[in-house]
């Protein structure tokens, strides 16, 4: 606990805060990784793509482009164990959650809810708009430190076709 008694104490606290911020920023950049996630958009893997298109007024190709173009930051891992909340999504594809959540969303599903996107690490209930799926297993329950995606990582989605999806799924 810091007790502030005068202007010099305020200055000391400010310096400590600046040093702490610099340390956190430096530590974050050295620990952050760039992670590419292959995604098969639309079709059976993206049952809500049409809903997203209707809500945004964009066609499928444009939603895919706007979703796969940004670099996302993993803000938080939560809701379901290993579920990454990714910030940095293009606001033009923001879509409200489903009114009635699904009982089961397949592992690897890529969803949109509001202004965030996320990846379902395992099959679970969920109310996000599913627009695609990755064949990658993103969460390692046996050793979470070795998971594909961690808090602070930068993520970029790469559109793939069915054939590449199948090859990657076999190699998991």
C-alpha positions as CSV (number, residue, x, y, z in Angstrom):
1,X,0.0,0.0,0.0
2,X,1.3,3.5,-0.9
3,X,0.5,6.5,1.2
4,X,0.6,9.8,-0.6
5,X,1.6,12.6,1.7
6,X,2.9,15.3,-0.6
7,X,3.7,16.3,-4.2
8,X,7.0,14.4,-4.2
9,X,5.1,11.2,-3.2
10,X,2.7,11.8,-6.2
11,X,5.7,12.1,-8.4
12,X,7.2,8.9,-7.1
13,X,3.9,7.0,-7.6
14,X,3.7,8.4,-11.2
15,X,7.2,7.2,-11.9
16,X,6.4,3.7,-10.5
17,X,3.3,3.5,-12.7
18,X,5.3,4.5,-15.8
19,X,7.9,1.9,-15.0
20,X,5.3,-0.7,-14.4
21,X,3.5,0.1,-17.7
22,X,6.8,-0.1,-19.6
23,X,7.6,-3.4,-18.0
24,X,4.2,-4.9,-18.9
25,X,4.3,-3.6,-22.5
26,X,7.8,-4.9,-23.0
27,X,6.9,-8.3,-21.4
28,X,3.8,-8.5,-23.5
29,X,5.6,-7.9,-26.8
30,X,8.3,-10.5,-26.1
31,X,5.7,-13.2,-25.0
32,X,3.2,-12.4,-27.7
33,X,3.1,-14.7,-30.7
34,X,1.7,-14.4,-34.2
35,X,-0.7,-17.2,-34.8
36,X,-2.3,-18.1,-38.2
37,X,-5.6,-20.0,-38.0
38,X,-6.8,-21.6,-41.2
39,X,-10.6,-21.3,-41.6
40,X,-13.1,-23.0,-43.9
41,X,-15.8,-20.3,-44.1
42,X,-19.5,-20.8,-45.0
43,X,-21.3,-24.0,-45.8
44,X,-21.8,-26.6,-43.1
45,X,-19.0,-25.1,-41.1
46,X,-20.6,-21.6,-41.1
47,X,-24.3,-22.1,-40.6
48,X,-24.8,-18.4,-39.6
49,X,-23.0,-16.8,-42.5
50,X,-26.3,-16.0,-44.2
51,X,-27.6,-14.3,-41.0
52,X,-24.4,-12.2,-40.8
53,X,-24.7,-11.2,-44.4
54,X,-28.4,-10.2,-43.9
55,X,-27.6,-8.2,-40.7
56,X,-24.6,-6.4,-42.3
57,X,-25.8,-6.0,-45.9
58,X,-22.6,-7.6,-47.2
59,X,-22.1,-10.7,-49.4
60,X,-20.4,-13.8,-48.2
61,X,-17.1,-13.0,-50.0
62,X,-17.0,-9.5,-48.3
63,X,-17.8,-10.9,-44.8
64,X,-14.9,-13.4,-45.3
65,X,-12.5,-10.7,-46.5
66,X,-13.4,-8.4,-43.6
67,X,-13.2,-11.2,-41.1
68,X,-9.9,-12.6,-42.3
69,X,-8.1,-9.3,-43.0
70,X,-7.4,-7.9,-39.5
71,X,-4.8,-9.0,-37.0
72,X,-6.7,-9.8,-33.8
73,X,-5.5,-9.6,-30.2
74,X,-6.4,-12.4,-27.8
75,X,-7.9,-10.3,-25.0
76,X,-9.0,-13.1,-22.7
77,X,-9.4,-16.8,-22.5
78,X,-12.7,-17.8,-20.8
79,X,-16.4,-18.5,-20.9
80,X,-15.5,-22.1,-21.8
81,X,-12.1,-23.4,-20.9
82,X,-9.7,-22.4,-23.7
83,X,-12.1,-20.1,-25.5
84,X,-10.2,-17.0,-26.9
85,X,-12.0,-13.7,-27.1
86,X,-10.4,-11.8,-30.0
87,X,-10.6,-8.1,-30.4
88,X,-9.9,-6.0,-33.5
89,X,-12.8,-7.2,-35.7
90,X,-14.0,-4.9,-38.4
91,X,-17.1,-3.2,-36.9
92,X,-19.0,-3.5,-40.2
93,X,-19.4,-7.3,-39.6
94,X,-20.5,-6.9,-36.0
95,X,-23.6,-9.1,-35.4
96,X,-25.7,-9.7,-32.3
97,X,-25.6,-13.0,-30.5
98,X,-28.3,-15.6,-31.4
99,X,-31.5,-15.1,-29.5
100,X,-31.5,-18.8,-28.6
101,X,-28.1,-20.4,-28.0
102,X,-27.3,-23.8,-29.6
103,X,-27.0,-26.8,-27.3
104,X,-23.9,-27.8,-29.1
105,X,-21.4,-25.9,-31.2
106,X,-18.6,-28.1,-32.8
107,X,-15.0,-27.7,-31.7
108,X,-13.1,-25.3,-33.9
109,X,-16.1,-23.2,-34.8
110,X,-15.4,-19.6,-35.5
111,X,-18.0,-17.2,-34.2
112,X,-19.0,-13.6,-34.1
113,X,-20.9,-12.0,-31.2
114,X,-21.2,-8.2,-31.2
115,X,-17.8,-6.7,-32.0
116,X,-15.7,-9.7,-31.1
117,X,-14.8,-13.0,-32.7
118,X,-13.8,-16.2,-31.0
119,X,-12.9,-19.9,-31.5
120,X,-14.8,-22.7,-29.8
121,X,-12.0,-24.9,-28.4
122,X,-14.3,-27.9,-27.8
123,X,-17.8,-28.8,-28.5
124,X,-20.0,-26.8,-26.1
125,X,-23.3,-24.8,-26.0
126,X,-23.0,-21.3,-27.5
127,X,-24.9,-18.4,-28.9
128,X,-22.3,-16.9,-31.3
129,X,-22.9,-16.6,-35.0
130,X,-20.9,-19.4,-36.5
131,X,-19.3,-18.4,-39.8
132,X,-16.6,-21.0,-40.3
133,X,-14.4,-23.7,-38.7
134,X,-10.8,-24.4,-38.2
135,X,-9.5,-27.9,-38.4
136,X,-6.9,-27.1,-35.7
137,X,-7.2,-28.1,-32.1
138,X,-6.6,-24.8,-30.4
139,X,-6.6,-25.9,-26.7
140,X,-4.4,-28.5,-25.1
141,X,-6.3,-29.7,-22.0
142,X,-3.4,-31.9,-20.9
143,X,-0.9,-29.0,-21.0
144,X,-2.7,-25.6,-21.4
145,X,0.7,-23.8,-21.8
146,X,1.1,-25.6,-25.1
147,X,-2.3,-24.4,-26.5
148,X,-2.3,-23.0,-30.0
149,X,-3.7,-19.6,-28.8
150,X,-2.9,-17.8,-25.6
151,X,-3.8,-14.4,-24.1
152,X,-1.8,-11.7,-25.7
153,X,-1.2,-13.5,-29.0
154,X,-2.0,-11.9,-32.3
155,X,-4.2,-14.0,-34.5
156,X,-4.9,-13.8,-38.2
157,X,-7.5,-16.0,-39.9
158,X,-6.6,-17.5,-43.3
159,X,-9.4,-18.7,-45.6
160,X,-8.9,-22.3,-46.8
161,X,-10.9,-24.7,-49.1
162,X,-12.5,-28.0,-48.2
163,X,-9.5,-30.0,-49.5
164,X,-7.0,-28.1,-47.3
165,X,-9.4,-28.4,-44.4
166,X,-9.5,-32.2,-44.8
167,X,-5.7,-32.5,-45.0
168,X,-5.2,-30.3,-41.9
169,X,-7.9,-32.2,-40.0
170,X,-6.2,-35.6,-40.7
171,X,-2.8,-34.2,-39.5
172,X,-4.2,-33.1,-36.2
